Amino acid sequence: MDNIQIAGKILKILGGKKNIDSNSVCATKLRVKVKDSSIVELVKFMEIKEILGVSTEKNNVYNIVIEENRTVLIGIEFIKLTSLKNAEIYDESNEKKVGTVSIGAFSGFFRKIIDILFPLLPVLIGAGIIKGVISVVDILSEGEIFKDYWWYILLKMLSAGLFAYLPIFICGNTVKEFKGTPALGGIIGILFTGSSHIPILLEMGGKEAVEEFQKGQMASLGGIIPLIFAGILTAYIERGIRKITPKILDNIIVPLFTIILSSLITVSLLQATVIPLVRYCYGSLITSFEQAEVFGGFFLSVSYIPLVLLGLNDIFVPLKELMGEEVVSGVISYLIPVLMVASGGQVGAGLALFIKTKNKKLKKIIRNSLPLGILGVGEPLIYLGTLPLVRPFFTGCIGAGVGGMLAGLLNLGTEYRIEGIFGFLVMNYDTGNQFIISIVGSYLGGFILTYFLGINEKRINEIYVEDKD
């Protein structure tokens, strides 16, 4: 059994959450005070092989001796189950308190994010590799090679389709994690699969698009954070409706009103939040880039990934037009290279985590995700690696600013966009080498900041609980 399962079984034996009065943990034992000792089934502790013994004290106190190296981890899970906020750690030799393990909604929420996204990791890896390879092949051949082969079209469609419709899977998994019906979450996820205004915006050109953004009319939904919010909201709405609906009608009333209410509330709340954010962020970004390209490159690279997670990446659509120059074949954008190197900070942060952490579960996630991040498919590395830990995510974003400054300083420009290290293939004026310098700058910036400032092993072990079986 893993730590969570053992903690749950201990709690059940002790009479459940309502019977727990207080608890603390030391190196070898979990100390729990219960309200009613008559309902504690001591004999059942023998069924848990990790428990070495149980002793009792006056005032309904139980000392549960657990095998070495697992006591604190199991104790932490026990505290989470009982909803008590702190587990005190004692030195057994003198019963002196030497620390406190804080367990609150913060770690629990990000562990839920891991549970939501982890089942999608194999699919993301497979589709991500295909997408990365196809992008390079299309750029090198200008889309001509294999274009008439059905199998190539099929692979291209599947890899693009997964990322286009990923919100359906994520929202469905979120609702499931919060004890709702996954299919209802998937339907709400459809709201996040596309924004109908984007083709219009691309056709407008710079000035008209800017005017629309300044009016606040071009804000769209999207991003992992609004998506998870929508999933949680949907789950709670469904559960609330189900409680007040007669059993005979729940198959009709519950899904109908859950879909209606969830979609209306989600769109209303997110649009009310997104529109003012679009106005503010758009003005700040364009001002910073106009004033100084080097500083602007830093600011845009640092801001890009957080804005994508918030669903505000459409801000950059008109900026691509404004921050460029017209050529015969189109527009050379000086913004796109800055954004292309932004994901490099997360790659550097992931590498720092992989080298420094001892947590095997996190190492496995990063080992599988890092190659994709280098290819430009950053979702697995960010969603399952840096973002749940928060601090590495932000050190990675700040580190990316090094690459952004270099991209601005070296005046990189491109007519096309290809993510990851292969972006050097699309740089104009033979600046491919300068692009490599810029993205390596992002890697190094994210790595150095995360290695020295961004890693908290205790937090890692709280969120990435390792299976011991």
Secondary structure, 3 states (H helix, E strand, C coil): CCHHHHHHHHHHHCCCHHHEEEEEEECCEEEEEECCHHHCCHHHHHHCCCEEEEEEECCCEEEEEECCCCHHHHHHHHHHHHCCCEEEEEECCCCEEEEEEECCHHHHHHHHHHHHHHHHHHHHHHHHHHHHHHHHHHHHHCCCCCCCCHHHHHHHHHHHHHHHCHHHHHHHHHHHHCCCCHHHHHHHHHHHCCCCCHHHHHHHCHHHHHHHHHHCCCCCCCCHHHHHHHHHHHHHHHHHHHHHCCHHHHHHHHHHHHHHHHHHHHHHHHHHHHHHHHHHHHHHHHHHHHHCHHHHHHHHHHHHHHHHHCCCHHHHHHHHHHCEEEECCEEEECCHHHHHCCCHHHHHHHHHHHHHCCCHHHHHHHHHHHHHHHHCCCHHHHHHHHHHHCHHHHHHHHHHHHHHHHHHHCCCCECCCCCCHHHHHHECCCCHHHHHHHHHHHHHHHHHHHHHHCCCHHHHHHHCCCCCC
